[in-house]
Amino acid sequence: MSLTFGPAQEQDLDIIMQIEQTGFSPAEAASKESMLERIKVIPDTFIVAYIAGRPVGYVVGPVSTSRYITDDLFAQVVPNKPSAPYQTILSLAVAPEYRSQGVGGQLLAQLAGQAQKHGQQALTLTCLQELIPFYEKNFYKNEGLSSSTHANEAWYNMIRPLNEKSQNKIL
């Protein structure tokens, strides 16, 4: 499996939405309009994994001044603030046929490398309880329950510091 990575393109939107809808419940998933807005407004932090030119997964989120994800980030896309200390992750999703093959971990590593290069201090995301072990294997630390009420789910704040040498390993 030969992966390449690049910014999301508008022509990828339909496939990205298929991946989004298989990775999240209808209440959790972003709308097509919201995803298109992310492609247009924050293309520098919307990374897609491709195999033979076809999207198989992606990671996306704006750079933020907030340590934790806030629900307003799901509703409104704001341009990246280059000097902000946190790279958020609003969505990480991989096509079902490519799950458990390291694609998600490689996408996280790609975004972490980019964030480190741009001077961010940490990556931040929220996840459901069953996904905590996956993120812990990818250097994230569980900082407890989030105040997020997105999709009426219980979310956990996960942080990946970018100042530790061990953070460069890809899982």
N, C-alpha and C positions, 0 to 999 in steps of 0.2 A: 504494500500500500504506500504510494508515493503522494504525500500531502504537500501542497503549496498553500501559502497564506497571502491574503491581500485585503484591501478595503472592500466593503460591501458596495455593490453596484446596483443601480435601479433595475437593470435587467435580471438580477438575481432575486428580486422581491418575491415572486410567486413561490420559488423553491424555499426561500428563507421562511415564508409563512407556513409552508407545509411542515417544515422542521419544527417551527415554533408550536404549531398546533399538536404535534405528536409528543412534544416535550413538556407541555403545560396543560392544565385543565382549561376549559373555556373561560372561567373566571380569572385565571392567572395570566393567560396568554395576551400578548399585545395585539392591538388591532392592526390591520393592514395599513391604515392611515398613520398610526403612530410609528410603525416600523419604517415606513417611507420617510417620515419626518426625521427619524434617527439617521437614516442613510444620508439625507441631505444636510442635516445640521451638525452631526458629529461623525463624519466619515473616518476621521483619523483615529477614533477609538471604537470602530465597528469592524472587527476582523473576521474574515470568513476563511474557513478551511476548504480547500478544493481538492478533488481527485479528478484528473483528466478534464479540468475546466468546469466541473460541476460542484456546486456547494454541497458539502456534507455536514457542516456545522458552523457555528459562529459564536462570538462573544461580543457584547456591546454594553456600553455605559459611558456616561459623561464624567469628566474630571470635576471634582466638587470640593468645597470647603468643609463639608460635613463628614465626620468620621463614620457615621452610619447612614444607611439608605433611608430616605424619607419618602413617603407615599407620593408626594407631589412630583418626584422624578419619573414616576410611571405615567403621569398624566400630561406633563409638559416637558418638551425637550428644550434644553437651554444650551447655547454654545459652550464648548469647553473653556475653562478658565486655566490657561497654561500654568499660572503660578499657584494654583490650588494644590493642597497636599495629598488629596485622595483620588484615586482612580476607582470609580464605582463599577460594579457589574450588575446591570439590570437583567440580563438574560445570557445564559450559556445553554446552548442546545445542540444536540448531535442527532443526525438522522438515525432511526432505529437500527438499520443494518450496519452502522459503523460504531455503535456503542460498545463499550468494554474493550476497545482497541487502542486506547490512548489518545483519541482525538480531542476529547474534552480537556485532558491534562495539557496537551500541547497548545491548545487555544489559550488556556490560562497562562501558560509560560510565555507565549507570544505577547500577550497583553502586559504581563508583569515586566518583561524586558523593555517594552516600549515605555511603560510608566516610569521605570527606573531611569531610562535614558533621558526622559523629560523632567526628572527631578521630583516626581511624586514620592511621598514617604511610605505609602501603603496602598493596598487594594482593599476594597470593602464591598461586601455583598450580604444579602440575606438569603437563607435557604430553609427548606423544611427539615425537620428533625432527621428524617431518613437519609438525607444527603450530607449530614455533618461528617461522617467518616470519609467520604470522597474528598471533601474540601480539606480535611485535616491531613490526608495523604499528600495533598498539593500545597502544604505549608500554611494553611489558614488556621487561625486560632478562634475557637468559639468564645465569644464575649457575652453570651447569654441571650435571653429573649429580646427580640426587637419590639419597638413600639408600633411597627407597621401592622396595619390591619388589611393589607392588600389581599383581595379575594377571600376575606374572612378566614385566613389561615394563621397558624402560629408560626412565626418566622424567627430565625436565629441570626444574630449579627456575627459575621465571620470576617476576620481581618488577617491580611497577609502583609507583615512588615517587609520592606524592601531593603533594609540596611544590613541584613545578615548574609554572610557569604554562602551559607547552605541553601539560600533561596534560588540558586541558579540551576539546580538539578531539575530535569524534566521527568515527570512520572507518566 
